């Protein structure tokens, strides 16, 4: 793995939003297959963020350990709003893993069978040790941007910053919709306001700012 990442242009890269076959009707790859592919590409770390479930995390940790990759525990949580918005959470330490476990248990008990749901109050009560990614197209911020409701997007961002602290909230940027650009088809996350927007063109496949397209929601100071 010494020069593999360099050959692929992926130094310092880690996929932070990944679904396995434990995300029913969504992911298809096993944790073992995901870890093996990450090793082929020279990744140093790999997250697993299945929908409302931590069931794949033991296999994920074991598969990553076998490949010499740092496993990152996470989940894509479904919220109780009308749209069933998604919120991606990553554990930064053992406290974060405990927070994930409590949140997923709460969501499973509160929702109907097969449709777990959590409120932002639930999230706020279990925010210790977590990094927050704002979610995919079904995240509250991305959905507001797609509707052209930029003030609402800023409001949602402020709510997450109030829960986790601004230093632990990352705006998730994906290739698609109005934010299409020259970036990779993967799912990088970048700290909100950490660099000028739109970013300057850069080589694809990098987690550093650059090459992720142009979005009409521009960074600004404060909520």
C-alpha positions in Angstrom: 0.0 0.0 0.0 3.1 2.3 0.2 2.7 3.8 -3.3 -0.8 2.6 -4.2 -2.6 5.7 -3.0 -0.1 7.9 -4.8 -0.6 6.1 -8.1 -4.3 6.5 -7.8 -4.1 10.1 -6.6 -5.7 9.2 -3.3 -3.2 10.3 -0.7 -5.0 11.0 2.6 -8.4 9.8 1.1 -11.0 8.1 3.2 -14.6 7.4 2.1 -16.8 8.5 5.0 -20.2 7.6 3.6 -20.3 3.9 2.6 -23.2 1.4 2.6 -22.7 -2.3 2.7 -25.2 -5.2 2.2 -26.4 -4.4 5.7 -28.2 -1.4 4.2 -31.1 -3.5 2.8 -32.3 -2.6 -0.7 -29.4 -0.1 -1.0 -25.9 -1.5 -0.5 -24.7 -4.8 -2.1 -21.1 -5.2 -1.1 -19.9 -7.1 1.9 -17.7 -5.3 4.5 -14.9 -7.7 3.4 -15.3 -6.7 -0.2 -15.3 -3.0 0.7 -12.2 -3.3 2.8 -10.4 -5.3 0.1 -11.1 -2.6 -2.5 -10.1 0.2 -0.2 -6.8 -1.6 0.4 -6.3 -2.0 -3.4 -6.7 1.8 -3.7 -4.3 2.5 -0.8 -6.9 4.0 1.6 -5.6 4.6 5.2 -9.2 4.5 6.6 -12.7 3.5 5.7 -16.1 4.3 7.3 -19.2 2.2 7.3 -22.4 4.2 7.5 -25.3 1.7 6.9 -28.9 2.9 7.2 -30.1 2.9 10.8 -28.0 -0.1 11.7 -24.7 -1.0 13.3 -25.0 -4.7 12.3 -22.1 -4.6 9.9 -19.6 -2.9 12.2 -18.0 -6.0 13.7 -17.4 -7.5 10.2 -16.2 -4.1 9.0 -13.7 -3.7 11.9 -12.4 -7.2 11.4 -12.1 -6.8 7.6 -10.3 -3.5 7.9 -7.9 -4.9 10.5 -7.0 -7.7 8.1 -6.2 -5.2 5.4 -4.3 -2.8 7.6 -6.9 -0.1 7.3 -8.4 2.0 10.1 -12.1 1.3 10.5 -14.5 4.2 11.2 -17.8 3.4 12.8 -20.8 5.3 11.6 -24.5 5.3 10.6 -26.8 7.1 8.3 -29.7 8.0 10.5 -33.3 8.6 9.4 -35.0 11.5 11.0 -38.7 11.9 11.9 -39.5 14.9 9.6 -41.9 14.5 6.8 -39.2 13.7 4.2 -37.5 11.1 6.4 -34.3 13.1 6.0 -30.9 11.4 6.4 -28.1 12.4 8.7 -24.6 10.8 8.6 -22.8 10.4 11.9 -19.3 9.1 12.6 -17.8 7.9 15.9 -14.5 9.7 16.8 -13.8 7.5 19.9 -15.4 5.0 22.2 -17.8 7.6 23.6 -19.0 8.2 20.0 -19.6 4.5 19.4 -21.7 4.4 22.6 -23.6 7.4 21.3 -24.2 5.6 17.9 -25.5 2.6 19.8 -27.9 4.6 21.9 -29.2 6.6 18.9 -29.8 3.5 16.7 -31.6 1.7 19.6 -33.7 4.8 20.2 -34.6 5.0 16.5 -35.5 1.4 16.3 -37.8 1.5 19.3 -39.5 4.7 18.3 -40.2 3.9 14.7 -42.4 1.2 13.1 -40.9 -2.1 12.2 -38.6 -1.6 9.3 -38.8 2.2 9.5 -36.7 3.4 12.5 -36.8 7.1 13.1 -35.0 9.6 15.4 -35.6 13.2 16.3 -33.0 16.0 16.5 -33.7 16.0 20.2 -32.6 12.3 20.3 -29.5 13.2 18.3 -28.7 16.1 20.7 -29.0 13.8 23.7 -26.4 11.5 22.2 -23.9 13.8 20.5 -20.9 13.1 22.6 -17.9 11.7 20.5 -19.7 12.2 17.2 -18.7 13.9 13.9 -21.7 15.0 11.9 -21.9 14.9 8.1 -24.9 16.8 6.7 -26.2 13.9 4.6 -26.8 13.0 1.0 -29.4 14.4 -1.3 -32.0 13.4 1.3 -30.2 15.4 4.0 -32.1 18.4 5.2 -29.4 20.9 4.0 -29.0 19.3 0.5 -32.8 19.0 0.1 -33.2 22.7 0.9 -30.5 23.7 -1.5 -32.1 21.6 -4.3 -35.4 23.4 -3.6 -33.6 26.8 -3.8 -34.4 27.5 -0.1 -30.9 28.7 0.9 -32.0 30.5 4.1 -33.6 27.3 5.2 -30.4 25.4 4.5 -28.5 27.9 6.7 -31.1 27.4 9.4 -30.6 23.6 9.3 -26.8 24.1 9.4 -27.1 26.3 12.5 -29.2 23.6 14.2 -26.5 21.0 13.6 -23.8 23.4 14.8 -25.7 24.0 17.9 -25.9 20.3 18.6 -22.4 19.2 17.7 -20.4 22.4 17.7 -19.2 24.0 14.5 -15.9 22.2 14.6 -17.7 18.8 14.4 -20.1 19.6 11.5 -19.1 18.9 8.0 -21.0 19.7 4.9 -21.3 16.6 2.8 -20.7 17.3 -0.9 -21.7 14.7 -3.5 -21.6 14.7 -7.3 -25.1 15.3 -8.6 -27.9 17.9 -8.8 -26.9 21.6 -8.9 -23.5 20.9 -7.3 -22.2 18.8 -10.3 -18.6 19.6 -11.1 -15.3 18.1 -11.8 -15.0 16.2 -8.6 -15.0 12.5 -7.9 -18.1 10.4 -7.8 -17.3 9.5 -4.2 -18.5 11.3 -1.1 -15.9 13.8 0.4 -16.8 16.0 3.3 -15.2 19.4 3.9 -15.5 21.8 6.8 -18.0 24.5 6.1 -16.3 27.8 5.4 -12.8 26.3 5.5 -11.9 27.5 2.0 -13.3 30.0 -0.6 -16.3 28.8 -2.5 -16.6 27.8 -5.3 -13.3 25.9 -4.8 -10.5 26.2 -7.3 -10.2 23.4 -9.8 -8.1 20.5 -8.5 -7.3 16.9 -9.3 -10.1 14.4 -8.8 -10.0 12.0 -6.0 -8.7 14.3 -3.3 -10.2 15.0 0.1 -8.6 18.5 0.1 -10.7 21.4 -1.2 -10.8 21.6 -4.9 -12.7 20.1 -7.8 -16.0 19.5 -6.2 -18.2 21.6 -8.4 -20.1 24.8 -7.7 -23.0 25.2 -5.3 -25.2 28.2 -5.0 -25.1 28.0 -1.2 -21.9 29.8 -0.4 -19.9 29.7 2.9 -20.3 32.6 5.3 -19.4 33.3 8.9 -21.8 32.3 11.7 -25.1 30.4 11.5 
